[in-house]
Amino acid sequence: MEDRLTTLPTRAALALAALLGILFITVGFWALALWPLTSATPEWVARTREICFGSARDGLPHAGGWVLLVGEPAGMLLFLLAAWGYEVKEGFTFLWDRWAGRVAIGAVILSIGVGAGAASVRVAQVRGDPFNPAGGRDPELAVVPINEAAPALGLLSQGGETITLASLRGRPVVITFVYAHCETVCPVMVHDVLAASDGRAVPVLVTLDPWRDTPARLPSIAASWNLPTDAVLLSGEVETVEFVLNRWKVPRVRNATTGELIHPRVAYVLDAEGRLRFQTDATQGALQLALDRL
């Protein structure tokens, strides 16, 4: 009995180790699924995330991904409790009877709470469905004042002209970054940018995919998107477009095999003098609010 009080039984120790392993796996799953992607994110991370959890239109996991995120840890936990329930209880009793053990349990619970809170904040930042203007997200939260010199453009339009910021002066400009093969977020972004710009600003759409959205294809892409006559669609040599995207600090991860890109919703609003004034999430409400503030 004395040994039982002073030494954690092997099976109980293994049960606690398995429980800790489930916790680490769960943290890894949720971090992979929710961590924001940037241009520095390795492609294998983005592809693994897409394969494991899918991608809804808001960039979060799709329904199957959420089932995996919740169901997989829950399933492992239920299996552990079914097989070693007594040992898990014995291990917790052993820890709870000791000051250091109670500290360890408290630290784990606190870590779980912090992680859950961080996940909730991340989802709340994206949800409110930023792809649905009626989704409930406050446009005020999506309009970030900047007021600085805008990076250069110098790309070719669907009309074969070289478009610079100087050539656009005289009217406000809404600029965003999309590509023609995108079938989820990009068509919605194009719609929102055109709707917000209507008669108020020049809509400028820069391709994220110069490999396929070549200058020769821009007229057909513009026609398929029903771009108005004042809208500008830009592309160019791959190296030139990539340089411009980097200057505008546009996060993106491209699959070299399929050509598909993972990218956020982002749009900028320039004033009539070509100065960069606002960054938004490219929703119609946020863009209209930014234009109202010029």
One Martini backbone bead per residue (centre of mass of N, CA, C, O) as a GRO file, in nm:
protein
  294
    1MET     BB    1   0.058   0.063  -0.020
    2GLU     BB    2   0.300   0.253  -0.001
    3ASP     BB    3   0.387   0.224  -0.299
    4ARG     BB    4   0.120   0.338  -0.415
    5LEU     BB    5   0.166   0.628  -0.281
    6THR     BB    6   0.478   0.678  -0.412
    7THR     BB    7   0.405   0.513  -0.684
    8LEU     BB    8   0.345   0.503  -1.011
    9PRO     BB    9   0.189   0.304  -1.195
   10THR     BB   10   0.252   0.191  -1.501
   11ARG     BB   11  -0.035   0.201  -1.629
   12ALA     BB   12  -0.096   0.490  -1.534
   13ALA     BB   13   0.143   0.622  -1.679
   14LEU     BB   14   0.056   0.535  -1.965
   15ALA     BB   15  -0.217   0.674  -1.961
   16LEU     BB   16  -0.109   0.963  -1.926
   17ALA     BB   17   0.069   0.961  -2.178
   18ALA     BB   18  -0.164   0.917  -2.377
   19LEU     BB   19  -0.320   1.173  -2.300
   20LEU     BB   20  -0.091   1.367  -2.378
   21GLY     BB   21  -0.075   1.278  -2.672
   22ILE     BB   22  -0.359   1.368  -2.750
   23LEU     BB   23  -0.310   1.665  -2.688
   24PHE     BB   24  -0.081   1.712  -2.895
   25ILE     BB   25  -0.239   1.628  -3.145
   26THR     BB   26  -0.463   1.837  -3.118
   27VAL     BB   27  -0.286   2.085  -3.135
   28GLY     BB   28  -0.169   2.021  -3.414
   29PHE     BB   29  -0.432   2.016  -3.571
   30TRP     BB   30  -0.532   2.308  -3.502
   31ALA     BB   31  -0.284   2.459  -3.605
   32LEU     BB   32  -0.295   2.358  -3.899
   33ALA     BB   33  -0.597   2.462  -3.954
   34LEU     BB   34  -0.564   2.788  -3.829
   35TRP     BB   35  -0.311   2.895  -3.920
   36PRO     BB   36  -0.188   3.150  -4.072
   37LEU     BB   37  -0.116   3.231  -4.395
   38THR     BB   38   0.182   3.290  -4.583
   39SER     BB   39   0.438   3.346  -4.805
   40ALA     BB   40   0.632   3.165  -4.598
   41THR     BB   41   0.475   2.921  -4.635
   42PRO     BB   42   0.499   2.613  -4.686
   43GLU     BB   43   0.358   2.412  -4.916
   44TRP     BB   44   0.319   2.151  -4.746
   45VAL     BB   45   0.139   2.280  -4.536
   46ALA     BB   46  -0.095   2.369  -4.717
   47ARG     BB   47  -0.153   2.087  -4.839
   48THR     BB   48  -0.202   1.933  -4.577
   49ARG     BB   49  -0.438   2.105  -4.486
   50GLU     BB   50  -0.621   2.054  -4.732
   51ILE     BB   51  -0.630   1.742  -4.712
   52CYS     BB   52  -0.729   1.715  -4.410
   53PHE     BB   53  -0.954   1.987  -4.399
   54GLY     BB   54  -0.976   2.163  -4.612
   55SER     BB   55  -1.172   2.441  -4.782
   56ALA     BB   56  -1.343   2.698  -4.734
   57ARG     BB   57  -1.438   3.014  -4.834
   58ASP     BB   58  -1.299   3.131  -4.549
   59GLY     BB   59  -1.036   2.922  -4.495
   60LEU     BB   60  -1.163   2.713  -4.344
   61PRO     BB   61  -1.272   2.436  -4.262
   62HIS     BB   62  -1.463   2.205  -4.353
   63ALA     BB   63  -1.689   1.989  -4.240
   64GLY     BB   64  -1.491   1.747  -4.236
   65GLY     BB   65  -1.268   1.896  -4.077
   66TRP     BB   66  -1.431   1.941  -3.814
   67VAL     BB   67  -1.482   1.645  -3.758
   68LEU     BB   68  -1.184   1.573  -3.725
   69LEU     BB   69  -1.105   1.779  -3.501
   70VAL     BB   70  -1.321   1.652  -3.298
   71GLY     BB   71  -1.341   1.334  -3.344
   72GLU     BB   72  -1.054   1.225  -3.312
   73PRO     BB   73  -0.995   1.301  -3.015
   74ALA     BB   74  -1.256   1.180  -2.900
   75GLY     BB   75  -1.200   0.889  -2.992
   76MET     BB   76  -0.933   0.849  -2.840
   77LEU     BB   77  -1.047   0.908  -2.558
   78LEU     BB   78  -1.263   0.685  -2.548
   79PHE     BB   79  -1.068   0.450  -2.589
   80LEU     BB   80  -0.896   0.500  -2.340
   81LEU     BB   81  -1.131   0.481  -2.129
   82ALA     BB   82  -1.220   0.194  -2.207
   83ALA     BB   83  -0.934   0.058  -2.151
   84TRP     BB   84  -0.810   0.289  -1.909
   85GLY     BB   85  -0.994   0.424  -1.692
   86TYR     BB   86  -0.872   0.342  -1.418
   87GLU     BB   87  -0.582   0.444  -1.476
   88VAL     BB   88  -0.654   0.739  -1.514
   89LYS     BB   89  -0.773   0.781  -1.235
   90GLU     BB   90  -0.521   0.693  -1.079
   91GLY     BB   91  -0.334   0.912  -1.194
   92PHE     BB   92  -0.494   1.160  -1.095
   93THR     BB   93  -0.487   1.088  -0.795
   94PHE     BB   94  -0.183   1.095  -0.765
   95LEU     BB   95  -0.150   1.395  -0.851
   96TRP     BB   96  -0.361   1.531  -0.652
   97ASP     BB   97  -0.189   1.440  -0.387
   98ARG     BB   98   0.007   1.656  -0.519
   99TRP     BB   99   0.136   1.957  -0.568
  100ALA     BB  100   0.274   1.917  -0.846
  101GLY     BB  101   0.030   1.780  -0.977
  102ARG     BB  102  -0.168   2.019  -0.954
  103VAL     BB  103   0.001   2.210  -1.124
  104ALA     BB  104  -0.001   2.040  -1.381
  105ILE     BB  105  -0.306   2.031  -1.420
  106GLY     BB  106  -0.346   2.339  -1.430
  107ALA     BB  107  -0.161   2.392  -1.675
  108VAL     BB  108  -0.321   2.222  -1.876
  109ILE     BB  109  -0.594   2.366  -1.847
  110LEU     BB  110  -0.488   2.646  -1.923
  111SER     BB  111  -0.385   2.567  -2.206
  112ILE     BB  112  -0.658   2.481  -2.315
  113GLY     BB  113  -0.798   2.754  -2.276
  114VAL     BB  114  -0.609   2.922  -2.452
  115GLY     BB  115  -0.643   2.757  -2.711
  116ALA     BB  116  -0.950   2.792  -2.736
  117GLY     BB  117  -0.943   3.100  -2.748
  118ALA     BB  118  -0.765   3.126  -3.001
  119ALA     BB  119  -0.955   2.969  -3.188
  120SER     BB  120  -1.200   3.157  -3.152
  121VAL     BB  121  -1.064   3.414  -3.259
  122ARG     BB  122  -0.990   3.308  -3.537
  123VAL     BB  123  -1.279   3.243  -3.627
  124ALA     BB  124  -1.400   3.528  -3.570
  125GLN     BB  125  -1.222   3.677  -3.782
  126VAL     BB  126  -1.345   3.510  -4.029
  127ARG     BB  127  -1.605   3.509  -3.944
  128GLY     BB  128  -1.904   3.649  -4.060
  129ASP     BB  129  -1.878   3.598  -4.338
  130PRO     BB  130  -1.663   3.747  -4.561
  131PHE     BB  131  -1.835   3.628  -4.828
  132ASN     BB  132  -2.088   3.767  -4.676
  133PRO     BB  133  -2.239   4.067  -4.643
  134ALA     BB  134  -2.465   3.922  -4.436
  135GLY     BB  135  -2.278   3.777  -4.204
  136GLY     BB  136  -2.211   4.010  -3.955
  137ARG     BB  137  -1.973   4.173  -4.018
  138ASP     BB  138  -1.802   4.443  -3.925
  139PRO     BB  139  -1.671   4.677  -4.133
  140GLU     BB  140  -1.497   4.837  -3.928
  141LEU     BB  141  -1.296   4.584  -3.879
  142ALA     BB  142  -1.205   4.582  -4.212
  143VAL     BB  143  -1.080   4.880  -4.173
  144VAL     BB  144  -0.747   4.996  -4.253
  145PRO     BB  145  -0.549   5.240  -4.195
  146ILE     BB  146  -0.264   5.404  -4.366
  147ASN     BB  147  -0.125   5.638  -4.532
  148GLU     BB  148   0.061   5.572  -4.808
  149ALA     BB  149   0.265   5.479  -5.032
  150ALA     BB  150   0.228   5.315  -5.320
  151PRO     BB  151   0.297   5.066  -5.492
  152ALA     BB  152   0.385   4.950  -5.778
  153LEU     BB  153   0.310   4.836  -6.101
  154GLY     BB  154   0.355   4.784  -6.429
  155LEU     BB  155   0.117   4.645  -6.599
  156LEU     BB  156  -0.090   4.457  -6.802
  157SER     BB  157  -0.371   4.485  -6.977
  158GLN     BB  158  -0.646   4.384  -7.168
  159GLY     BB  159  -0.548   4.629  -7.377
  160GLY     BB  160  -0.213   4.645  -7.363
  161GLU     BB  161  -0.153   4.829  -7.126
  162THR     BB  162   0.042   5.022  -6.919
  163ILE     BB  163  -0.005   5.022  -6.570
  164THR     BB  164  -0.012   5.293  -6.355
  165LEU     BB  165  -0.064   5.509  -6.102
  166ALA     BB  166  -0.060   5.762  -6.278
  167SER     BB  167  -0.287   5.657  -6.484
  168LEU     BB  168  -0.513   5.660  -6.225
  169ARG     BB  169  -0.541   5.939  -6.177
  170GLY     BB  170  -0.854   6.110  -6.046
  171ARG     BB  171  -0.933   5.839  -5.902
  172PRO     BB  172  -1.027   5.611  -5.725
  173VAL     BB  173  -0.892   5.293  -5.596
  174VAL     BB  174  -0.946   4.938  -5.639
  175ILE     BB  175  -0.737   4.673  -5.512
  176THR     BB  176  -0.683   4.333  -5.617
  177PHE     BB  177  -0.632   3.957  -5.575
  178VAL     BB  178  -0.650   3.724  -5.845
  179TYR     BB  179  -0.789   3.428  -6.027
  180ALA     BB  180  -0.937   3.238  -6.279
  181HIS     BB  181  -0.928   2.933  -6.147
  182CYS     BB  182  -1.093   3.034  -5.928
  183GLU     BB  183  -1.405   2.897  -5.752
  184THR     BB  184  -1.446   3.072  -5.486
  185VAL     BB  185  -1.334   3.361  -5.380
  186CYS     BB  186  -1.280   3.533  -5.641
  187PRO     BB  187  -1.567   3.585  -5.756
  188VAL     BB  188  -1.655   3.739  -5.501
  189MET     BB  189  -1.445   3.961  -5.507
  190VAL     BB  190  -1.517   4.075  -5.781
  191HIS     BB  191  -1.804   4.150  -5.714
  192ASP     BB  192  -1.743   4.342  -5.469
  193VAL     BB  193  -1.558   4.540  -5.616
  194LEU     BB  194  -1.759   4.627  -5.835
  195ALA     BB  195  -1.991   4.717  -5.648
  196ALA     BB  196  -1.822   4.934  -5.486
  197SER     BB  197  -1.702   5.095  -5.748
  198ASP     BB  198  -1.952   5.194  -5.878
  199GLY     BB  199  -1.870   5.514  -5.989
  200ARG     BB  200  -1.619   5.563  -5.760
  201ALA     BB  201  -1.404   5.355  -5.888
  202VAL     BB  202  -1.120   5.183  -5.985
  203PRO     BB  203  -1.097   4.860  -6.085
  204VAL     BB  204  -0.828   4.641  -5.971
  205LEU     BB  205  -0.692   4.335  -6.116
  206VAL     BB  206  -0.457   4.111  -5.988
  207THR     BB  207  -0.277   3.853  -6.062
  208LEU     BB  208  -0.168   3.535  -5.907
  209ASP     BB  209  -0.145   3.382  -6.218
  210PRO     BB  210   0.086   3.424  -6.464
  211TRP     BB  211   0.105   3.138  -6.590
  212ARG     BB  212  -0.214   3.158  -6.696
  213ASP     BB  213  -0.262   3.478  -6.673
  214THR     BB  214  -0.204   3.603  -6.943
  215PRO     BB  215  -0.216   3.867  -7.149
  216ALA     BB  216  -0.372   3.707  -7.377
  217ARG     BB  217  -0.617   3.620  -7.161
  218LEU     BB  218  -0.755   3.878  -7.044
  219PRO     BB  219  -1.003   3.930  -7.228
  220SER     BB  220  -1.152   3.661  -7.156
  221ILE     BB  221  -1.162   3.708  -6.852
  222ALA     BB  222  -1.315   3.975  -6.857
  223ALA     BB  223  -1.566   3.854  -6.995
  224SER     BB  224  -1.631   3.630  -6.778
  225TRP     BB  225  -1.656   3.876  -6.549
  226ASN     BB  226  -1.795   4.132  -6.658
  227LEU     BB  227  -1.630   4.378  -6.711
  228PRO     BB  228  -1.607   4.689  -6.709
  229THR     BB  229  -1.459   4.946  -6.883
  230ASP     BB  230  -1.300   5.056  -6.608
  231ALA     BB  231  -1.171   4.793  -6.571
  232VAL     BB  232  -0.866   4.632  -6.442
  233LEU     BB  233  -0.652   4.383  -6.584
  234LEU     BB  234  -0.354   4.219  -6.455
  235SER     BB  235  -0.031   4.144  -6.604
  236GLY     BB  236   0.264   3.933  -6.695
  237GLU     BB  237   0.545   3.855  -6.617
  238VAL     BB  238   0.620   3.652  -6.371
  239GLU     BB  239   0.842   3.822  -6.230
  240THR     BB  240   0.683   4.088  -6.228
  241VAL     BB  241   0.435   3.999  -6.067
  242GLU     BB  242   0.585   3.893  -5.819
  243PHE     BB  243   0.709   4.164  -5.747
  244VAL     BB  244   0.444   4.315  -5.701
  245LEU     BB  245   0.326   4.127  -5.483
  246ASN     BB  246   0.558   4.177  -5.284
  247ARG     BB  247   0.519   4.484  -5.259
  248TRP     BB  248   0.208   4.428  -5.154
  249LYS     BB  249   0.203   4.189  -4.952
  250VAL     BB  250   0.095   3.904  -5.075
  251PRO     BB  251  -0.036   3.630  -4.966
  252ARG     BB  252   0.096   3.304  -5.086
  253VAL     BB  253   0.026   2.963  -5.211
  254ARG     BB  254   0.181   2.746  -5.447
  255ASN     BB  255   0.113   2.484  -5.659
  256ALA     BB  256   0.332   2.351  -5.887
  257THR     BB  257   0.140   2.128  -6.009
  258THR     BB  258  -0.161   2.278  -6.023
  259GLY     BB  259  -0.158   2.611  -5.954
  260GLU     BB  260  -0.280   2.650  -5.696
  261LEU     BB  261  -0.413   2.892  -5.455
  262ILE     BB  262  -0.339   3.039  -5.140
  263HIS     BB  263  -0.551   3.307  -5.017
  264PRO     BB  264  -0.655   3.607  -4.923
  265ARG     BB  265  -0.860   3.859  -4.840
  266VAL     BB  266  -0.770   4.156  -5.031
  267ALA     BB  267  -0.788   4.522  -5.019
  268TYR     BB  268  -0.734   4.841  -5.175
  269VAL     BB  269  -0.741   5.200  -5.109
  270LEU     BB  270  -0.725   5.477  -5.324
  271ASP     BB  271  -0.679   5.780  -5.400
  272ALA     BB  272  -0.671   6.025  -5.650
  273GLU     BB  273  -0.340   6.042  -5.593
  274GLY     BB  274  -0.236   5.736  -5.514
  275ARG     BB  275  -0.290   5.688  -5.217
  276LEU     BB  276  -0.265   5.481  -4.948
  277ARG     BB  277  -0.549   5.429  -4.717
  278PHE     BB  278  -0.668   5.119  -4.736
  279GLN     BB  279  -0.748   4.813  -4.574
  280THR     BB  280  -0.925   4.513  -4.672
  281ASP     BB  281  -1.150   4.217  -4.716
  282ALA     BB  282  -1.322   4.258  -4.993
  283THR     BB  283  -1.586   4.369  -4.909
  284GLN     BB  284  -1.840   4.566  -4.984
  285GLY     BB  285  -1.880   4.715  -4.713
  286ALA     BB  286  -1.582   4.791  -4.661
  287LEU     BB  287  -1.531   4.945  -4.926
  288GLN     BB  288  -1.753   5.158  -4.894
  289LEU     BB  289  -1.643   5.273  -4.630
  290ALA     BB  290  -1.367   5.359  -4.741
  291LEU     BB  291  -1.476   5.552  -4.961
  292ASP     BB  292  -1.629   5.741  -4.762
  293ARG     BB  293  -1.339   5.830  -4.618
  294LEU     BB  294  -1.196   6.007  -4.849
   0.00000   0.00000   0.00000
